[in-house]
């Protein structure tokens, strides 16, 4: 998340697949491409306020579905 906030999208895209979607709010899903961390977290979802002014929620999804 710090790479995204620092504007280092190229470095972020090397490690993650980035999938944005808009459903009343913007949700950015980061899915780890490879590595040990992919075994701990399958994806991270960042929920932003409708005006994109702040983060509303961060959801960390484990491979088991938790």
MARTIPA-766188 format. One record per atom (N, C-alpha, C): z, y, x; residue number from 1; atom name. Coordinates in steps of 0.1 Angstrom, whole numbers, plus 5000, padded with zeros to 4 digits. Atoms other than C-alpha are relative to their C-alpha. Layout:
// residues N
<drenti><w>Z</w><v>Y</v><u>X</u><nr>NUM</nr><atom>CA</atom></drenti>
...
END
This chain:
// residues 66
<drenti><w>5000</w><v>4988</v><u>5008</u><nr>1</nr><atom>N</atom></drenti>
<drenti><w>5000</w><v>5000</v><u>5000</u><nr>1</nr><atom>CA</atom></drenti>
<drenti><w>5000</w><v>5012</v><u>5009</u><nr>1</nr><atom>C</atom></drenti>
<drenti><w>5000</w><v>4988</v><u>4991</u><nr>2</nr><atom>N</atom></drenti>
<drenti><w>5007</w><v>5024</v><u>5029</u><nr>2</nr><atom>CA</atom></drenti>
<drenti><w>4986</w><v>5003</v><u>5005</u><nr>2</nr><atom>C</atom></drenti>
<drenti><w>5013</w><v>4998</v><u>4996</u><nr>3</nr><atom>N</atom></drenti>
<drenti><w>4971</w><v>5019</v><u>5041</u><nr>3</nr><atom>CA</atom></drenti>
<drenti><w>4992</w><v>5008</v><u>4989</u><nr>3</nr><atom>C</atom></drenti>
<drenti><w>5007</w><v>4994</v><u>5011</u><nr>4</nr><atom>N</atom></drenti>
<drenti><w>4958</w><v>5029</v><u>5007</u><nr>4</nr><atom>CA</atom></drenti>
<drenti><w>5004</w><v>5015</v><u>4998</u><nr>4</nr><atom>C</atom></drenti>
<drenti><w>4995</w><v>4986</v><u>5001</u><nr>5</nr><atom>N</atom></drenti>
<drenti><w>4980</w><v>5060</v><u>5005</u><nr>5</nr><atom>CA</atom></drenti>
<drenti><w>4996</w><v>5009</v><u>5012</u><nr>5</nr><atom>C</atom></drenti>
<drenti><w>5005</w><v>4993</v><u>4988</u><nr>6</nr><atom>N</atom></drenti>
<drenti><w>4969</w><v>5070</v><u>5040</u><nr>6</nr><atom>CA</atom></drenti>
<drenti><w>4985</w><v>5002</v><u>5000</u><nr>6</nr><atom>C</atom></drenti>
<drenti><w>5014</w><v>4999</v><u>5000</u><nr>7</nr><atom>N</atom></drenti>
<drenti><w>4933</w><v>5067</v><u>5030</u><nr>7</nr><atom>CA</atom></drenti>
<drenti><w>4993</w><v>4991</v><u>5009</u><nr>7</nr><atom>C</atom></drenti>
<drenti><w>5006</w><v>5009</v><u>4991</u><nr>8</nr><atom>N</atom></drenti>
<drenti><w>4926</w><v>5038</v><u>5053</u><nr>8</nr><atom>CA</atom></drenti>
<drenti><w>4994</w><v>4988</v><u>4993</u><nr>8</nr><atom>C</atom></drenti>
<drenti><w>5006</w><v>5010</v><u>5009</u><nr>9</nr><atom>N</atom></drenti>
<drenti><w>4904</w><v>5019</v><u>5028</u><nr>9</nr><atom>CA</atom></drenti>
<drenti><w>4992</w><v>4990</v><u>5008</u><nr>9</nr><atom>C</atom></drenti>
<drenti><w>5008</w><v>5010</v><u>4993</u><nr>10</nr><atom>N</atom></drenti>
<drenti><w>4882</w><v>5003</v><u>5054</u><nr>10</nr><atom>CA</atom></drenti>
<drenti><w>5009</w><v>4989</v><u>5006</u><nr>10</nr><atom>C</atom></drenti>
<drenti><w>4990</w><v>5010</v><u>4995</u><nr>11</nr><atom>N</atom></drenti>
<drenti><w>4912</w><v>4986</v><u>5071</u><nr>11</nr><atom>CA</atom></drenti>
<drenti><w>5006</w><v>4992</v><u>4989</u><nr>11</nr><atom>C</atom></drenti>
<drenti><w>4995</w><v>5008</v><u>5011</u><nr>12</nr><atom>N</atom></drenti>
<drenti><w>4925</w><v>4976</v><u>5037</u><nr>12</nr><atom>CA</atom></drenti>
<drenti><w>4990</w><v>4990</v><u>4995</u><nr>12</nr><atom>C</atom></drenti>
<drenti><w>5011</w><v>5009</v><u>5005</u><nr>13</nr><atom>N</atom></drenti>
<drenti><w>4892</w><v>4961</v><u>5026</u><nr>13</nr><atom>CA</atom></drenti>
<drenti><w>4998</w><v>4988</v><u>5010</u><nr>13</nr><atom>C</atom></drenti>
<drenti><w>5001</w><v>5012</v><u>4990</u><nr>14</nr><atom>N</atom></drenti>
<drenti><w>4892</w><v>4939</v><u>5058</u><nr>14</nr><atom>CA</atom></drenti>
<drenti><w>5009</w><v>4989</v><u>4996</u><nr>14</nr><atom>C</atom></drenti>
<drenti><w>4990</w><v>5010</v><u>5003</u><nr>15</nr><atom>N</atom></drenti>
<drenti><w>4923</w><v>4921</v><u>5045</u><nr>15</nr><atom>CA</atom></drenti>
<drenti><w>5000</w><v>4996</v><u>4985</u><nr>15</nr><atom>C</atom></drenti>
<drenti><w>4998</w><v>5001</v><u>5014</u><nr>16</nr><atom>N</atom></drenti>
<drenti><w>4921</w><v>4925</v><u>5007</u><nr>16</nr><atom>CA</atom></drenti>
<drenti><w>4987</w><v>5002</v><u>4992</u><nr>16</nr><atom>C</atom></drenti>
<drenti><w>5010</w><v>4998</v><u>5010</u><nr>17</nr><atom>N</atom></drenti>
<drenti><w>4896</w><v>4922</v><u>4978</u><nr>17</nr><atom>CA</atom></drenti>
<drenti><w>5006</w><v>5010</v><u>4991</u><nr>17</nr><atom>C</atom></drenti>
<drenti><w>4995</w><v>4990</v><u>5008</u><nr>18</nr><atom>N</atom></drenti>
<drenti><w>4901</w><v>4954</v><u>4958</u><nr>18</nr><atom>CA</atom></drenti>
<drenti><w>4992</w><v>5000</v><u>4987</u><nr>18</nr><atom>C</atom></drenti>
<drenti><w>5006</w><v>5000</v><u>5014</u><nr>19</nr><atom>N</atom></drenti>
<drenti><w>4895</w><v>4953</v><u>4920</u><nr>19</nr><atom>CA</atom></drenti>
<drenti><w>5006</w><v>5010</v><u>4991</u><nr>19</nr><atom>C</atom></drenti>
<drenti><w>4994</w><v>4991</v><u>5009</u><nr>20</nr><atom>N</atom></drenti>
<drenti><w>4901</w><v>4984</v><u>4900</u><nr>20</nr><atom>CA</atom></drenti>
<drenti><w>4995</w><v>4998</v><u>4986</u><nr>20</nr><atom>C</atom></drenti>
<drenti><w>5004</w><v>5000</v><u>5014</u><nr>21</nr><atom>N</atom></drenti>
<drenti><w>4900</w><v>4985</v><u>4862</u><nr>21</nr><atom>CA</atom></drenti>
<drenti><w>5008</w><v>5010</v><u>4992</u><nr>21</nr><atom>C</atom></drenti>
<drenti><w>4994</w><v>4989</v><u>5008</u><nr>22</nr><atom>N</atom></drenti>
<drenti><w>4909</w><v>5010</v><u>4835</u><nr>22</nr><atom>CA</atom></drenti>
<drenti><w>5001</w><v>4994</v><u>4986</u><nr>22</nr><atom>C</atom></drenti>
<drenti><w>4997</w><v>5005</v><u>5013</u><nr>23</nr><atom>N</atom></drenti>
<drenti><w>4926</w><v>4999</v><u>4803</u><nr>23</nr><atom>CA</atom></drenti>
<drenti><w>5011</w><v>5009</v><u>4994</u><nr>23</nr><atom>C</atom></drenti>
<drenti><w>4990</w><v>4991</v><u>5004</u><nr>24</nr><atom>N</atom></drenti>
<drenti><w>4944</w><v>5030</v><u>4791</u><nr>24</nr><atom>CA</atom></drenti>
<drenti><w>5008</w><v>5006</v><u>5012</u><nr>24</nr><atom>C</atom></drenti>
<drenti><w>4995</w><v>4995</v><u>4987</u><nr>25</nr><atom>N</atom></drenti>
<drenti><w>4958</w><v>5032</v><u>4826</u><nr>25</nr><atom>CA</atom></drenti>
<drenti><w>4992</w><v>4993</v><u>5011</u><nr>25</nr><atom>C</atom></drenti>
<drenti><w>5007</w><v>5006</v><u>4989</u><nr>26</nr><atom>N</atom></drenti>
<drenti><w>4943</w><v>5024</v><u>4860</u><nr>26</nr><atom>CA</atom></drenti>
<drenti><w>5008</w><v>4990</v><u>5006</u><nr>26</nr><atom>C</atom></drenti>
<drenti><w>4994</w><v>5011</v><u>4993</u><nr>27</nr><atom>N</atom></drenti>
<drenti><w>4952</w><v>4991</v><u>4875</u><nr>27</nr><atom>CA</atom></drenti>
<drenti><w>4992</w><v>4996</v><u>5012</u><nr>27</nr><atom>C</atom></drenti>
<drenti><w>5007</w><v>5004</v><u>4988</u><nr>28</nr><atom>N</atom></drenti>
<drenti><w>4942</w><v>4984</v><u>4911</u><nr>28</nr><atom>CA</atom></drenti>
<drenti><w>5006</w><v>4986</v><u>5005</u><nr>28</nr><atom>C</atom></drenti>
<drenti><w>4995</w><v>5013</v><u>4996</u><nr>29</nr><atom>N</atom></drenti>
<drenti><w>4945</w><v>4947</v><u>4921</u><nr>29</nr><atom>CA</atom></drenti>
<drenti><w>4995</w><v>4997</v><u>5014</u><nr>29</nr><atom>C</atom></drenti>
<drenti><w>5003</w><v>5003</v><u>4986</u><nr>30</nr><atom>N</atom></drenti>
<drenti><w>4947</w><v>4938</v><u>4958</u><nr>30</nr><atom>CA</atom></drenti>
<drenti><w>5002</w><v>4985</v><u>5001</u><nr>30</nr><atom>C</atom></drenti>
<drenti><w>4999</w><v>5014</v><u>4997</u><nr>31</nr><atom>N</atom></drenti>
<drenti><w>4940</w><v>4901</v><u>4965</u><nr>31</nr><atom>CA</atom></drenti>
<drenti><w>4998</w><v>4997</v><u>5014</u><nr>31</nr><atom>C</atom></drenti>
<drenti><w>5001</w><v>5003</v><u>4986</u><nr>32</nr><atom>N</atom></drenti>
<drenti><w>4947</w><v>4889</v><u>5000</u><nr>32</nr><atom>CA</atom></drenti>
<drenti><w>4989</w><v>4990</v><u>5003</u><nr>32</nr><atom>C</atom></drenti>
<drenti><w>5011</w><v>5009</v><u>4996</u><nr>33</nr><atom>N</atom></drenti>
<drenti><w>4916</w><v>4873</v><u>5016</u><nr>33</nr><atom>CA</atom></drenti>
<drenti><w>5004</w><v>4988</v><u>5007</u><nr>33</nr><atom>C</atom></drenti>
<drenti><w>4996</w><v>5011</v><u>4992</u><nr>34</nr><atom>N</atom></drenti>
<drenti><w>4932</w><v>4851</v><u>5042</u><nr>34</nr><atom>CA</atom></drenti>
<drenti><w>5014</w><v>5003</v><u>5006</u><nr>34</nr><atom>C</atom></drenti>
<drenti><w>4987</w><v>4998</v><u>4992</u><nr>35</nr><atom>N</atom></drenti>
<drenti><w>4964</w><v>4846</v><u>5063</u><nr>35</nr><atom>CA</atom></drenti>
<drenti><w>5012</w><v>4995</v><u>4993</u><nr>35</nr><atom>C</atom></drenti>
<drenti><w>4987</w><v>5005</v><u>5005</u><nr>36</nr><atom>N</atom></drenti>
<drenti><w>5000</w><v>4836</v><u>5058</u><nr>36</nr><atom>CA</atom></drenti>
<drenti><w>5005</w><v>5007</v><u>4988</u><nr>36</nr><atom>C</atom></drenti>
<drenti><w>4995</w><v>4993</v><u>5011</u><nr>37</nr><atom>N</atom></drenti>
<drenti><w>5008</w><v>4863</v><u>5034</u><nr>37</nr><atom>CA</atom></drenti>
<drenti><w>4993</w><v>4996</v><u>4987</u><nr>37</nr><atom>C</atom></drenti>
<drenti><w>5007</w><v>5005</v><u>5012</u><nr>38</nr><atom>N</atom></drenti>
<drenti><w>4982</w><v>4849</v><u>5009</u><nr>38</nr><atom>CA</atom></drenti>
<drenti><w>5008</w><v>4988</v><u>4994</u><nr>38</nr><atom>C</atom></drenti>
<drenti><w>4992</w><v>5011</v><u>5005</u><nr>39</nr><atom>N</atom></drenti>
<drenti><w>5005</w><v>4819</v><u>5006</u><nr>39</nr><atom>CA</atom></drenti>
<drenti><w>5013</w><v>5005</v><u>4993</u><nr>39</nr><atom>C</atom></drenti>
<drenti><w>4989</w><v>4995</v><u>5006</u><nr>40</nr><atom>N</atom></drenti>
<drenti><w>5034</w><v>4841</v><u>4996</u><nr>40</nr><atom>CA</atom></drenti>
<drenti><w>4997</w><v>5009</v><u>4988</u><nr>40</nr><atom>C</atom></drenti>
<drenti><w>5005</w><v>4991</v><u>5011</u><nr>41</nr><atom>N</atom></drenti>
<drenti><w>5015</w><v>4866</v><u>4973</u><nr>41</nr><atom>CA</atom></drenti>
<drenti><w>4986</w><v>4997</v><u>4998</u><nr>41</nr><atom>C</atom></drenti>
<drenti><w>5014</w><v>5001</v><u>5003</u><nr>42</nr><atom>N</atom></drenti>
<drenti><w>4983</w><v>4859</v><u>4955</u><nr>42</nr><atom>CA</atom></drenti>
<drenti><w>4993</w><v>5013</v><u>4998</u><nr>42</nr><atom>C</atom></drenti>
<drenti><w>5005</w><v>4987</v><u>5002</u><nr>43</nr><atom>N</atom></drenti>
<drenti><w>4979</w><v>4895</v><u>4945</u><nr>43</nr><atom>CA</atom></drenti>
<drenti><w>5011</w><v>5010</v><u>4998</u><nr>43</nr><atom>C</atom></drenti>
<drenti><w>4991</w><v>4989</v><u>5003</u><nr>44</nr><atom>N</atom></drenti>
<drenti><w>4995</w><v>4929</v><u>4942</u><nr>44</nr><atom>CA</atom></drenti>
<drenti><w>4992</w><v>5009</v><u>4990</u><nr>44</nr><atom>C</atom></drenti>
<drenti><w>5006</w><v>4991</v><u>5010</u><nr>45</nr><atom>N</atom></drenti>
<drenti><w>4988</w><v>4951</v><u>4911</u><nr>45</nr><atom>CA</atom></drenti>
<drenti><w>5007</w><v>5013</v><u>5001</u><nr>45</nr><atom>C</atom></drenti>
<drenti><w>4995</w><v>4987</v><u>5000</u><nr>46</nr><atom>N</atom></drenti>
<drenti><w>4993</w><v>4988</v><u>4913</u><nr>46</nr><atom>CA</atom></drenti>
<drenti><w>4996</w><v>5007</v><u>4987</u><nr>46</nr><atom>C</atom></drenti>
<drenti><w>5003</w><v>4993</v><u>5012</u><nr>47</nr><atom>N</atom></drenti>
<drenti><w>4996</w><v>5005</v><u>4879</u><nr>47</nr><atom>CA</atom></drenti>
<drenti><w>5002</w><v>5015</v><u>5001</u><nr>47</nr><atom>C</atom></drenti>
<drenti><w>4999</w><v>4986</v><u>4999</u><nr>48</nr><atom>N</atom></drenti>
<drenti><w>4989</w><v>5042</v><u>4879</u><nr>48</nr><atom>CA</atom></drenti>
<drenti><w>5001</w><v>5007</v><u>4987</u><nr>48</nr><atom>C</atom></drenti>
<drenti><w>5000</w><v>4992</v><u>5012</u><nr>49</nr><atom>N</atom></drenti>
<drenti><w>4996</w><v>5069</v><u>4853</u><nr>49</nr><atom>CA</atom></drenti>
<drenti><w>4986</w><v>5003</v><u>4996</u><nr>49</nr><atom>C</atom></drenti>
<drenti><w>5013</w><v>4997</v><u>5004</u><nr>50</nr><atom>N</atom></drenti>
<drenti><w>4966</w><v>5078</v><u>4832</u><nr>50</nr><atom>CA</atom></drenti>
<drenti><w>4993</w><v>5012</v><u>5007</u><nr>50</nr><atom>C</atom></drenti>
<drenti><w>5006</w><v>4988</v><u>4993</u><nr>51</nr><atom>N</atom></drenti>
<drenti><w>4961</w><v>5111</v><u>4851</u><nr>51</nr><atom>CA</atom></drenti>
<drenti><w>4999</w><v>4997</v><u>5015</u><nr>51</nr><atom>C</atom></drenti>
<drenti><w>5000</w><v>5004</v><u>4986</u><nr>52</nr><atom>N</atom></drenti>
<drenti><w>4964</w><v>5092</v><u>4884</u><nr>52</nr><atom>CA</atom></drenti>
<drenti><w>5010</w><v>5008</v><u>5009</u><nr>52</nr><atom>C</atom></drenti>
<drenti><w>4990</w><v>4991</v><u>4992</u><nr>53</nr><atom>N</atom></drenti>
<drenti><w>4993</w><v>5115</v><u>4895</u><nr>53</nr><atom>CA</atom></drenti>
<drenti><w>5011</w><v>4992</v><u>5007</u><nr>53</nr><atom>C</atom></drenti>
<drenti><w>4988</w><v>5008</v><u>4994</u><nr>54</nr><atom>N</atom></drenti>
<drenti><w>5018</w><v>5087</v><u>4903</u><nr>54</nr><atom>CA</atom></drenti>
<drenti><w>4998</w><v>4985</v><u>4997</u><nr>54</nr><atom>C</atom></drenti>
<drenti><w>4999</w><v>5014</v><u>5002</u><nr>55</nr><atom>N</atom></drenti>
<drenti><w>5024</w><v>5050</v><u>4905</u><nr>55</nr><atom>CA</atom></drenti>
<drenti><w>5010</w><v>4997</v><u>4989</u><nr>55</nr><atom>C</atom></drenti>
<drenti><w>4991</w><v>5004</v><u>5011</u><nr>56</nr><atom>N</atom></drenti>
<drenti><w>5040</w><v>5036</v><u>4873</u><nr>56</nr><atom>CA</atom></drenti>
<drenti><w>5007</w><v>4987</v><u>5003</u><nr>56</nr><atom>C</atom></drenti>
<drenti><w>4994</w><v>5014</v><u>4998</u><nr>57</nr><atom>N</atom></drenti>
<drenti><w>5046</w><v>5000</v><u>4884</u><nr>57</nr><atom>CA</atom></drenti>
<drenti><w>4992</w><v>4993</v><u>5011</u><nr>57</nr><atom>C</atom></drenti>
<drenti><w>5006</w><v>5009</v><u>4990</u><nr>58</nr><atom>N</atom></drenti>
<drenti><w>5039</w><v>4976</v><u>4912</u><nr>58</nr><atom>CA</atom></drenti>
<drenti><w>5004</w><v>4986</v><u>4997</u><nr>58</nr><atom>C</atom></drenti>
<drenti><w>4998</w><v>5014</v><u>5004</u><nr>59</nr><atom>N</atom></drenti>
<drenti><w>5035</w><v>4939</v><u>4903</u><nr>59</nr><atom>CA</atom></drenti>
<drenti><w>4996</w><v>4991</v><u>5012</u><nr>59</nr><atom>C</atom></drenti>
<drenti><w>5004</w><v>5010</v><u>4990</u><nr>60</nr><atom>N</atom></drenti>
<drenti><w>5036</w><v>4912</v><u>4930</u><nr>60</nr><atom>CA</atom></drenti>
<drenti><w>4999</w><v>4987</v><u>4994</u><nr>60</nr><atom>C</atom></drenti>
<drenti><w>5002</w><v>5013</v><u>5006</u><nr>61</nr><atom>N</atom></drenti>
<drenti><w>5021</w><v>4879</v><u>4919</u><nr>61</nr><atom>CA</atom></drenti>
<drenti><w>5000</w><v>4989</v><u>5010</u><nr>61</nr><atom>C</atom></drenti>
<drenti><w>4999</w><v>5011</v><u>4991</u><nr>62</nr><atom>N</atom></drenti>
<drenti><w>5030</w><v>4847</v><u>4936</u><nr>62</nr><atom>CA</atom></drenti>
<drenti><w>4989</w><v>4990</v><u>4996</u><nr>62</nr><atom>C</atom></drenti>
<drenti><w>5010</w><v>5010</v><u>5003</u><nr>63</nr><atom>N</atom></drenti>
<drenti><w>5005</w><v>4818</v><u>4938</u><nr>63</nr><atom>CA</atom></drenti>
<drenti><w>5004</w><v>4991</v><u>4989</u><nr>63</nr><atom>C</atom></drenti>
<drenti><w>4996</w><v>5009</v><u>5011</u><nr>64</nr><atom>N</atom></drenti>
<drenti><w>5026</w><v>4798</v><u>4914</u><nr>64</nr><atom>CA</atom></drenti>
<drenti><w>5000</w><v>5007</v><u>4986</u><nr>64</nr><atom>C</atom></drenti>
<drenti><w>5001</w><v>4993</v><u>5013</u><nr>65</nr><atom>N</atom></drenti>
<drenti><w>5022</w><v>4825</v><u>4887</u><nr>65</nr><atom>CA</atom></drenti>
<drenti><w>5012</w><v>5008</v><u>4997</u><nr>65</nr><atom>C</atom></drenti>
<drenti><w>4988</w><v>4992</v><u>5002</u><nr>66</nr><atom>N</atom></drenti>
<drenti><w>5056</w><v>4841</v><u>4891</u><nr>66</nr><atom>CA</atom></drenti>
<drenti><w>4997</w><v>5015</v><u>5004</u><nr>66</nr><atom>C</atom></drenti>
END
